[in-house]
C-alpha cells in the first residue's frame, strides 16, 4: 500500500538522518516506527479520555502543599519580597 504524509521540516530532517545512519530507506524507517508504536500500545486503546490515557501516572508526583491555589496571592507576595531582598 502506498500512502503520502506531510512532515514538518524538523521531522523530515530527523527521518533523513535516521535513514542515512541505519542504511535504510525512509519508508523502512517509517514502517519500523509504526511497528514499534503498535508494539508499545500492545492492544491498549489509543482512543478514550485523557484521564484514561494518563490514569497510570496521575498522583505519582507530589508537588507540595495542597492549599497553594487558595494561598496563591500570599505565596507570590513572599516570592517577590525575597527577590527584592536579594537585589
C-alpha positions, 0 to 999 in steps of 0.5 A: 500500500502506498500512502503520502504524509506531510512532515514538518521540516524538523521531522523530515530532517530527523527521518533523513538522518535516521535513514542515512545512519541505519542504511535504510530507506525512509519508508523502512524507517517509517514502517519500523516506527509504526511497528514499534508504536503498535508494539508499545500500545500492545492492544491498549486503546489509543482512543478514550479520555485523557484521564484514561490515557494518563490514569497510570501516572496521575498522583505519582508526583507530589508537588507540595502543599495542597492549599497553594491555589487558595494561598496563591496571592500570599505565596507570590507576595513572599516570592517577590519580597525575597527577590527584592531582598536579594537585589 
